[in-house]
Each structure stands twice: as C-alpha cells, then as structure tokens.
Amino acid sequence: MELDWSTFALEILNFLVLVWILKRFLYKPVLDVIGKRRAGIEKTLEDAKNLKAEAQGLQERYESRLADWDVERQKARDALAGEIEEERTKRMSELQTALEQEREKARVAEARRLEDLRRQTEQTALTHSARFVTRLLEQLSGPELEARLFDAMMKALVALPEGQVKALIGHTEPSPDGIVVTSAFPLSEEQRGRCRDTLMRAVQTDDPVTFEVDQVLLAGLRVTVGSWALGMNLRDELDGFTRLAHGNGTE
C-alpha cells in the first residue's frame, strides 16, 4: 500500500485547523471558565480564611472578656465578702458591747441589791443590838454605875489639855445659868464639890455650877454650858448607838 502524501498533507492540515479551532473556540473559553472558577474558589478560600481569622479574633476577644468578667466577678465577690465580714464584725462588736453593758448593769444591780441587803441586815442587827443594850443598861443602871461614871468623867475632865474646854466653850453663846450638871441620881455633897472644883479647873471660869436630876439619863452625868454639852451617861450613849444604827441603814 502506497502512502499518499497529498492525503497525508491534507490530514495534517485538517488536524492543525482542528487544533486551531479547538484552541480558539473551545480551549480558551474553558481555560477562562476554569480561571474564573479558580479565582472564585481562591476568593472563597480567602474569604473563608478571613472569616476564620475574624472568628478566631472574636473568640479570643470573647475569651479575654470572659476572663475579665471572671476577674471582675471575683473582685466583686471579694468586695462583697469583705463588706459582709466588716458588717459582721461591726454587728458582733455592737452585740458584745451591748452584752457587756447588760452584764455591767446586772452586776451593778446585783451589787446594789447585795449592798441594800447588807445595810438592811446591819440596820436590823444594830437595831436589835440597840434594843438589847438599852434593856440591858436599863437593868444595870443604878447609883453604883453612876458613881463609876462620875469618877470616869472627872478623870476625863482632868485629863483634858489645859484650856481646851474653855476654847470650845468660847465658841458658844454665854449661858445665864452658868454651868449645868445633870445626873440621873442626886449627887452627894462630896461629889458636887469635887465636880465643881474639877469644872473650874477645866473650864477656867468662876461661873456658878447648878446641879439637876434627870432620870432619863439612866446613869451618869451631862455637863451643859450654853449650847455646848459634854456627856458621860447611858442615855446619850444609847442615843448615839441608835443614831449609828439608823445612820448605817440609810447611808
């Protein structure tokens, strides 16, 4: 079989024309479409990449904001806990102060009650004692006891520093009756003379001395010069003891 060069040449020419036609009308549009698709895909990928980056940025900001919120919330919790603790401490302090005040009031009230009870007890005891001593001394009173009290008073007047009685009497108003000596029982002439001499030396005066009897004294003497009086008798002692009893009860 012979090769027909003219036919072969035409086949080649047809092939070249086909290639040119394909390249001109088919391949180039396909490449353009492929290029546009590739560009679209690349743009989509770029957009996706940008969206991903933006999403990551948003996520990071969100996580940072969450962390900030956690910090702020913890700070708020700490602040609230501090305020609660401060308020609790304040309330506890106020409560403790109130309790201390109530305890102090109760202590003072109890101490006052005990003191009142003690005073009442002392007053009762002193009152009973005064009554007992009064009854006892009333039974013991008599001329013999008065004689002993008379001697004791004379010794006391002699033992006074010189001029002391006169200085005391000098602050009182003068008495027109002079010196009055009151006794529970009548004094003997010897006792009156001794009493007069002792008073003259103690008072350093020559005022008259008047003697009186008052059984209320029970036993003993009372010397009166104006508003000044010196007593050594059972009645004055009992009255003083009674005043002491009432005074201790009403302090």
Secondary structure, 3 states (H helix, E strand, C coil): CCCCHHHHHHHHHHHHHHHHHHHHHHHHHHHHHHHHHHHHHHHHHHHHHHHHHHHHHHHHHHHHHHHHHHHHHHHHHHHHHHHHHHHHHHHHHHHHHHHHHHHHHHHHHHHHHHHHHHHHHHHHHHHHHHHHHHHHHHHHCCHHHHHHHHHHHHHHHHHCCCCHHHHHHHCCCCCCCCEEEEECCCCCHHHHHHHHHHHHHHHCCCCCEEEEECHHHCCEEEEEECCEEEEEEHHHHHHHHHHHHHHHHCC
